[in-house]
């Protein structure tokens, strides 16, 4: 087992609340400078910038993870992670039917650029990404898990869109064996669940430093696919342990 520094909740410029500087290349470069090894891109209700992020991470030796921050019908934010890029993109297609058809107001909310290699803008999502989907929390979890993904409530120590602030407690269904915190000192809120401490970064300086670690059955010199497989094995084990 080896310790891997991580940040599993980062937004790119595709999220309208993210800075324009949060391009895939800039995120990968900042993650490298911060000493991070594993980083997940989790834009609001979209994985469309993950392909460019994967390419950018390969230049810096960062292990990329494709994901999204899904907003449930209750306005709860969930981190959703996928073991491979193709699955994440297929999930993105499936999620479209549950998104609210609310036009993005660039003058109010900011742009939502889809990035290509080298941070080239190749498109724009016209629909407001952070809007709640029509998926209740149990259905959202079922959809993610149907694609073999991992999902858990985001920033439970935050009032805005945090599960505890909105629902008051962890629901009986779906069962979450993992929970995300912004600050580890709030670990009592997780009620014994395994913790993921991530930044929810919308600006480059908000990315985590190498202060949080996951112990994985892999070596730092292994390729990205091997390390990512070990990551998902550990996350699934944490989820299954809580169910037992």
Buried (B, 14 or more C-beta within 10 A) or exposed (E): EBEBBBBBBBBBBBBBBBBEEBBBBBBBBBBBEBEBBBBBBBBBBBBBBBBBBBBBBEEBEBBBBBBBBBBBBBBBBBBBBBBBBEBBBBBBEEBEEBBBEEEBEEEEBBBBBBBBEEBEEEEEBEBBBBBBBEBBBBBBBBBBBEBEBBBBBBBBBBEEBBBBBBBEEBBEEBBBBBBBBBEEEBBEBBEEBBBBBBBBBBBBEBBBEBEBBBEBBBEEEBEBEBBBBBBBBBBBEBBEEBEE
